[in-house]
Amino acid sequence: MQPHVYAVIMAGGVGSRFWPRSRERSPKQFQEILGSGTMIQNTFQRISPLVDAEHTLIVTNRQHRELVLSQLPGIPKQNVLGEPVGRNTAPCIGLAAQWIRREDPEGVMVVLPSDHLIRTPDVFLKAVERGVRVAREQNALVTIGISPTHPETGYGYIQFNDGPANNPYHAEGVYRVRTFAEKPNYETAMRFLKSGDFLWNSGMFVWKASVILDELARHMPEMCEQLSHVVPAMGTPGFDAALELAYGVIRGTSIDYGVMEKASNVFVVRGEFGWSDVGSWDEVVRLTPVDGQGNVHKGTVVSKDANGNYVDAGDRVVATIGVDDLVVVATDDAVLVCRKGRSQDVKEIVDYLRRKQMNDLL
């Protein structure tokens, strides 16, 4: 029997740049940010032609397990793994890999963030299928890179080897990875764009569970040892307690820093499927069609001599007069007003509220 393909949807983020819509009790991935359906529902829907609900894992914060099950009612309850605290992507992926290897020693896992936008799901699925084939045939770590369209400074980059030498997948847009690059400044991003051998790092991965666990054991042995202690408790009432004990020791590390930048057998699949990580309100503005005055109005908005504004009124009535190029987001207990181009700073507002212990607004 062919080993199964599993989907691992990482849904543990707090989405602080999307305050006040995104809150700790219901972060960005559980919100309708763009179009219809929440971001996690759209992520599950995209991968479902390739992976059924039974073989889909959701790794989320423990307090959001019931929210996941209410938004994705087809997912088996035992497939929602609740982390006691966020520890970045390496422990999250390691935990899911342990779960999958226990179920299927040769299982392949497709790792997906829960809060990305993909405009052409059919093209995305073909890229994932190529990644699955490479992961199986080469026992490789596979990542999906996005063809850059502009010199973006908010993404990491992947440099690939362009030639077909020792690469049977070159003609399919699958390359060996040369190096990973951190988020660059504008001049460096422009150089990356012009060079033609850099892709945006999407944070999506494909590999056998056994292969990533071997790499974690090689590069992050302490973390891997702690997670191995959790395996006997999987599927038992003691799982939460075992996981809490392990996460009390594990240090937060990204999979890029912990493994990908150090591993040798790494391939990247070139993706061109209308991708965005939807990292801020400014990105939402960029992705949303505007009216004749350059405005986006959601909810009840009254406007006079106001141009280029994004206004999400929620359940309120919001009026704009003589103002341009603003992002306005209203909820029942808070209102955000900021200039376009400044929405990355929303995280600082959240940090301020946390320092002041204004927990009702978090």
Number of C-alpha atoms within 10 A of each C-alpha: 3 6 12 16 23 27 26 27 26 24 24 24 18 19 21 24 21 25 27 22 23 19 20 18 11 16 22 26 25 23 19 15 19 14 10 10 15 18 23 25 19 21 21 22 17 17 22 15 11 14 18 16 18 14 18 24 24 29 25 24 21 16 15 21 17 14 14 22 16 11 14 16 12 12 20 15 15 13 19 23 23 24 22 18 16 18 17 16 21 21 27 27 23 21 22 26 27 22 20 26 19 16 12 17 16 18 21 28 29 24 21 21 22 26 27 19 20 18 13 13 19 14 15 19 17 14 21 23 16 18 27 22 16 22 23 18 9 13 17 22 26 30 27 25 27 21 19 19 9 11 19 19 16 16 20 19 25 24 22 23 18 17 11 13 9 8 14 11 15 16 10 11 13 27 24 23 25 17 17 20 16 14 16 18 12 13 11 14 22 15 13 23 19 12 10 13 17 28 26 26 23 21 18 15 24 32 28 28 25 21 20 24 21 14 19 24 16 14 17 18 14 14 21 23 14 20 23 14 14 22 17 12 15 18 12 9 9 12 17 19 13 18 23 16 16 21 21 12 11 17 15 17 17 16 21 17 14 18 20 22 16 15 17 15 13 22 27 27 27 22 23 17 19 14 18 16 17 19 19 20 24 18 16 17 21 11 13 13 10 15 11 8 12 15 21 20 18 14 15 15 16 13 17 10 10 18 20 19 23 27 26 23 20 17 12 13 12 19 13 17 11 9 13 18 16 23 22 20 22 21 15 11 8 11 16 19 14 16 14 19 15 13 22 17 13 20 16 13 15 21 13 12 15 14 10 9 11 11 11 10 14 19
